């Protein structure tokens, strides 16, 4: 009788609502498309004039605020995030994938592989080659070609969404999204503080990473729901 009256317990499993991740709503797909559209629009603006896009004034002003001194606590945070987005940017998804495979969560593993592959290699690297924006002068870390978009910011946003989709219980997602947004914003700051990217590069990167992961989550929703 108490179970019948307790609406917080699901009939099929006896598990309380919010104790496991739930399927995304349609708003997730819309948000994903919107974020990818923001990335495309910023990319089009840079592609029109890679050295002087229409928002270069804002990028220059932000970079002047990131002038330094580049040491102390800020330097440690930026260095850790640079390392996290570099070598660990590959290691962390690989560890998560191995964990999912070991648990035989094949749909979740597929979601992670597709999201990471499309977001990192197709969207981010594709835009780097197509736009080929020059980076700020004198970056403080080793960088590759193409400043737009930021791969570190994209990777951080993708990781936040994927972990939230696969592991964070529904009842705890609001607090998790807030923490994830703060982590992504800190990664964005670190890339500009290190003079590795323009501000607009990090905005486009975060939008590309989160947008790809959200849209992929929506496309995988039925498989993830059947996996339970």
VEXVOKOL-328804 format. One line per field, with one value per residue: residue number from 0; residue in one letter; x negated, y, z negated of N, C-alpha, C in turn. Coordinates in steps of 0.1 Angstrom, whole numbers. Each point is the difference from the previous one (the first is absolute). Layout:
k NUM ...
r A ...
nx X ...
ny Y ...
nz Z ...
cax X ...
cay Y ...
caz Z ...
cx X ...
cy Y ...
cz Z ...
END
This chain:
k 0 1 2 3 4 5 6 7 8 9 10 11 12 13 14 15 16 17 18 19 20 21 22 23 24 25 26 27 28 29 30 31 32 33 34 35 36 37 38 39 40 41 42 43 44 45 46 47 48 49 50 51 52 53 54 55 56 57 58 59 60 61 62 63 64 65 66 67 68 69 70 71 72 73 74 75 76 77 78 79 80 81 82 83 84 85 86 87 88 89 90 91 92 93 94 95 96 97 98 99 100 101 102 103 104 105 106 107 108 109 110 111 112 113 114 115 116 117 118 119 120 121 122 123 124 125 126 127 128 129 130 131 132 133 134 135 136 137 138 139 140 141 142 143 144 145 146 147 148 149 150 151 152 153 154 155 156 157 158 159 160 161 162 163 164 165 166 167 168 169 170 171 172 173 174 175 176 177 178 179 180 181 182 183 184 185 186 187 188 189 190 191 192 193 194 195 196 197 198 199 200 201 202 203 204 205 206 207 208 209 210 211 212 213 214 215 216 217 218 219 220 221 222 223 224 225 226 227
r X X X X X X X X X X X X X X X X X X X X X X X X X X X X X X X X X X X X X X X X X X X X X X X X X X X X X X X X X X X X X X X X X X X X X X X X X X X X X X X X X X X X X X X X X X X X X X X X X X X X X X X X X X X X X X X X X X X X X X X X X X X X X X X X X X X X X X X X X X X X X X X X X X X X X X X X X X X X X X X X X X X X X X X X X X X X X X X X X X X X X X X X X X X X X X X X X X X X X X X X X X X X X X X X X X X X X X X X X X X X X X X X X X X X
nx -8 -10 -4 13 0 -11 3 -9 8 -8 12 -7 -7 9 -7 -5 9 -9 2 4 -9 8 9 -6 4 10 1 -5 8 10 -4 -1 11 5 -6 4 12 -2 -4 10 8 -6 1 12 2 -6 7 9 -6 -8 -6 11 5 13 -3 -10 7 10 -5 -4 12 6 -7 3 12 -4 -5 5 -9 -7 4 -5 11 1 -13 1 11 -6 -11 7 8 -11 -6 11 0 -13 -10 5 -1 -10 -7 6 3 -13 -3 7 -5 -12 3 5 -11 -7 8 -5 -4 4 12 -4 -6 10 8 -9 -2 13 4 -10 3 13 1 -9 2 13 6 -8 -5 12 5 -10 2 13 0 -8 6 -7 -8 3 -7 -11 6 4 7 -4 2 11 4 4 4 8 8 3 -9 -8 6 -1 -12 -2 6 -6 -11 3 4 -10 -8 6 -2 -12 -4 4 5 12 2 -12 7 9 -3 2 11 3 -4 6 9 -1 -1 10 6 -4 4 11 1 -3 8 9 -1 -1 9 7 10 8 6 2 -13 -1 7 -6 -12 3 5 -11 -7 6 0 -12 -5 6 -4 -12 1 5 -9 -7 9 5 -12 -3 13 -1 -12 8
ny -12 0 -11 -3 5 -6 12 0 -12 -5 -4 2 9 7 7 8 9 3 -14 2 1 11 -4 6 12 4 7 -11 -6 8 -2 -13 1 6 -8 -10 6 2 -12 -4 8 -4 -12 3 6 -11 -9 10 0 -10 11 5 -10 0 -11 3 11 -8 -8 12 5 -12 -1 13 -4 -9 12 -3 -2 -8 0 -5 1 11 1 -4 8 10 -2 -1 11 6 -6 4 11 -2 -6 6 9 -8 0 12 4 -3 5 11 -1 -2 9 7 -2 3 10 -2 12 -8 3 0 -11 -4 5 -5 -11 0 3 -7 -10 2 2 -9 -11 -1 4 -3 -12 -3 6 -7 -10 1 3 -8 4 10 -6 3 11 -7 -11 -2 -7 -12 5 -5 -4 12 12 -1 -7 3 -9 8 11 -4 -5 11 8 -7 1 12 2 -7 5 12 -3 -5 9 12 -3 -1 -4 -4 0 6 -6 -11 4 5 -11 -7 9 0 -13 0 9 -7 -11 6 4 -13 -3 10 -4 -11 9 -11 7 4 10 5 -4 5 11 1 -2 8 9 -2 -1 10 8 -4 1 12 4 -4 6 10 -1 -1 8 -5 0 12 3 -7 6 10
nz 0 -9 7 0 -12 0 4 -10 0 10 6 11 -6 -6 11 -9 4 10 -3 12 10 4 9 10 -3 8 -11 -3 9 -4 -13 3 7 -11 -8 8 0 -13 -1 7 -7 -11 5 4 -12 -5 7 -2 -11 2 5 6 -7 2 -7 8 0 -1 10 6 -3 2 11 1 -4 9 -1 -12 -9 7 -13 -11 -7 7 -1 -13 -3 6 -7 -11 3 3 -11 -7 6 -4 -7 -11 10 2 -11 -4 13 2 -12 3 12 -5 -8 10 7 -11 0 12 -2 9 -3 -13 2 7 -9 -9 7 3 -12 -6 8 0 -13 -3 7 0 -12 -10 4 4 -11 -7 8 -2 -13 -7 -11 1 -8 -13 0 1 5 -12 9 2 13 5 12 4 -2 11 -8 -13 2 -9 4 12 -3 -7 9 9 -7 -3 13 4 -9 2 13 -3 -9 3 -12 5 -12 4 11 -7 -11 7 7 -12 -6 9 -1 -14 1 9 -8 -10 7 3 -12 -4 11 -5 -13 6 6 -3 -4 10 -6 12 1 -12 3 12 -6 -11 9 7 -10 -7 11 3 -12 0 13 -2 -12 6 9 -11 -2 11 6 -5 4 11 0 -3
cax 8 -9 -7 10 2 -13 -2 -14 -6 5 6 -7 -13 0 -10 5 -2 -11 -12 -7 2 12 -1 1 12 -2 -8 -14 -4 1 -11 -12 0 -3 -14 -8 3 -8 -14 -1 1 -13 -10 2 -6 -15 -4 1 -13 -6 -8 8 15 8 -1 -14 -2 3 -10 -12 2 0 -14 -7 3 -7 -14 -9 -11 4 -6 7 11 7 -8 2 13 0 -9 7 10 -6 -3 12 6 -9 -1 12 12 2 -1 12 11 -4 3 15 4 -3 9 13 -1 -1 14 8 10 -4 6 -7 -13 2 3 -12 -9 5 -1 -13 -6 6 -3 -15 -6 8 4 -11 -12 5 1 -13 -6 8 -1 -15 -2 -13 1 -6 -14 -8 7 -8 -1 -1 13 0 5 14 5 15 4 -9 2 1 13 9 -2 6 15 4 -2 10 13 0 0 13 10 -2 -3 5 14 8 2 -12 -5 0 -13 -11 -2 -6 -14 -5 -1 -11 -12 -2 -4 -14 -8 0 -9 -14 -6 -3 -10 -12 -2 1 13 8 12 10 -4 4 15 4 -4 10 13 -2 -1 13 11 -2 4 15 7 -3 8 14 0 -3 9 8 -10 -4 11 1 -11 4
cay 12 12 1 5 14 6 3 2 -13 -4 -13 -10 -3 3 9 14 9 8 -8 -3 10 -1 4 14 6 5 13 -4 0 13 7 -5 6 15 1 -3 11 11 -3 2 14 6 -5 7 14 -1 -4 11 7 -7 8 11 -2 12 1 0 10 -6 -10 7 6 -10 -5 10 -3 -12 3 -6 -10 -14 -8 -2 -9 0 -8 -15 -5 0 -11 -13 -2 -2 -14 -8 1 -6 -14 -6 2 -13 -10 -1 -7 -14 -7 -2 -10 -13 -2 -3 -13 -10 -1 -4 11 2 13 11 0 5 14 7 0 8 14 4 -1 10 13 4 -2 6 14 8 0 5 15 6 0 9 14 2 13 2 1 12 0 -5 -9 -5 -15 -5 -1 -4 10 3 5 -1 4 -6 -14 -2 4 -10 -12 2 0 -13 -9 4 -5 -15 -5 3 -8 -14 -4 9 -2 11 9 7 6 15 4 -5 9 12 -3 -2 13 7 -7 4 14 1 -4 11 10 -4 0 14 5 -6 5 -11 3 12 -3 -6 -14 -8 -1 -9 -13 -5 -2 -11 -12 -3 -3 -14 -10 1 -6 -15 -5 -1 -11 -13 -1 -13 -11 2 -3 -15 -5 1
caz 0 0 12 9 -3 1 15 3 3 12 -1 7 -6 -14 -3 -2 11 -3 -4 12 10 8 14 2 6 13 -2 1 14 5 -5 8 14 -1 -3 12 9 -5 5 15 3 -4 9 12 -2 0 14 9 -2 -11 -8 -6 0 -6 -14 -4 -10 -13 -3 -4 -13 -9 -1 -7 -14 -3 2 -10 1 2 -10 -12 0 13 9 -3 6 15 5 -2 10 13 0 0 14 9 -1 -7 9 6 -10 -8 7 2 -13 -1 10 -5 -11 6 6 -10 -6 11 4 14 5 -6 7 13 -2 -3 12 10 -5 0 14 8 -6 0 13 11 -2 -5 9 13 0 0 13 9 -3 -1 -6 -7 -14 -6 0 -12 -9 -11 0 13 6 14 10 -1 -13 -1 -14 -10 -2 -14 -4 6 -7 -13 1 4 -12 -10 5 1 -14 -5 7 -2 -13 -11 -3 4 -11 -3 12 -1 -6 8 11 -4 -2 13 7 -6 5 14 1 -5 11 10 -5 1 13 4 -9 5 13 10 8 -2 -8 9 2 -11 1 11 -4 -10 7 8 -8 -6 10 5 -10 -3 11 0 -11 5 11 -7 -12 -1 -3 -13 -9 0 -8 -14
cx -9 -7 9 1 -13 -3 -15 -7 6 5 -9 -12 0 -10 6 -3 -12 -12 -8 2 12 -3 1 13 -3 -8 -15 -4 0 -12 -13 -1 -3 -15 -9 2 -9 -15 -1 0 -13 -11 2 -6 -15 -4 0 -13 -7 -9 7 15 7 -1 -14 -2 3 -10 -13 1 -1 -15 -9 2 -7 -15 -9 -1 4 -8 9 11 7 -9 1 13 0 -9 7 11 -6 -4 12 6 -9 -1 12 13 3 1 14 11 -3 3 15 5 -3 9 14 0 -1 14 10 12 -3 6 -7 -14 1 2 -13 -9 5 -1 -14 -6 6 -4 -14 -6 7 3 -12 -11 5 0 -14 -6 8 -3 -15 -3 -14 2 -6 -16 -5 8 -9 -1 -1 13 -2 5 14 5 14 4 -10 3 1 14 10 0 6 15 5 0 11 14 0 1 14 11 0 0 7 15 8 2 -12 -5 -1 -14 -12 -2 -6 -15 -7 -2 -12 -14 -3 -4 -14 -10 -1 -9 -15 -6 -3 -11 -14 -3 0 11 5 13 11 -3 6 15 4 -3 10 13 0 0 13 11 -1 5 15 8 -2 8 15 1 -1 11 7 -9 -4 11 2 -11 3 -10
cy 12 2 6 15 8 3 1 -13 -4 -14 -11 -5 2 10 14 8 9 -7 -4 10 -3 4 15 4 6 13 -3 1 15 8 -4 7 15 2 -2 12 12 -3 3 15 7 -5 8 14 0 -3 12 9 -6 9 11 -3 12 1 0 10 -5 -10 7 6 -11 -5 10 -2 -12 2 -5 8 -14 -10 -3 -10 -1 -8 -14 -5 -1 -12 -14 -2 -2 -15 -9 0 -6 -15 -7 2 -13 -11 -2 -6 -15 -8 -2 -10 -14 -4 -5 -14 -12 -3 -4 10 4 13 12 1 6 15 7 0 9 15 5 1 12 14 4 0 7 14 9 1 4 15 6 0 9 15 5 14 1 1 14 -2 -5 -8 -6 -15 -4 -2 -5 11 3 4 -3 -14 -7 -14 -4 3 -10 -13 1 -1 -14 -10 3 -6 -15 -6 2 -9 -15 -4 9 -3 12 10 9 8 15 5 -5 10 13 -2 -2 12 8 -6 4 14 2 -5 11 11 -3 1 14 5 -5 6 -10 2 14 -4 -7 -14 -9 -1 -10 -15 -6 -3 -13 -13 -3 -3 -14 -10 0 -7 -15 -7 -2 -12 -14 -2 -13 -12 1 -4 -15 -6 1 6
cz 0 13 11 -2 2 15 3 3 13 -1 5 -8 -15 -4 -1 12 -4 -4 12 11 8 14 2 6 13 0 1 15 5 -5 7 13 -1 -3 12 10 -4 5 15 3 -4 10 14 -2 1 14 9 -1 -12 -9 -7 2 -7 -15 -5 -11 -14 -4 -4 -14 -11 -2 -8 -15 -5 0 -10 -13 1 -9 -11 1 13 10 -2 6 15 5 -2 10 14 1 1 14 11 -1 -6 8 8 -10 -7 8 2 -12 -1 9 -5 -12 5 7 -10 -7 11 3 14 6 -5 6 14 0 -2 12 11 -3 1 14 8 -5 2 14 12 -2 -3 10 14 1 -1 14 10 -3 -1 -5 -7 -15 -5 0 -13 -10 -11 0 15 6 15 9 -3 -14 -2 4 -10 -2 -15 -5 5 -8 -14 0 4 -12 -10 4 0 -14 -6 6 -5 -15 -11 -1 3 -11 -3 12 0 -6 8 12 -4 -2 13 8 -5 4 14 1 -5 11 11 -5 1 13 5 -9 5 14 11 9 -3 -7 9 3 -11 -1 10 -4 -10 6 9 -8 -7 10 6 -10 -3 11 1 -11 5 10 -6 -11 -1 -3 -15 -10 -1 -8 -15 -9
END
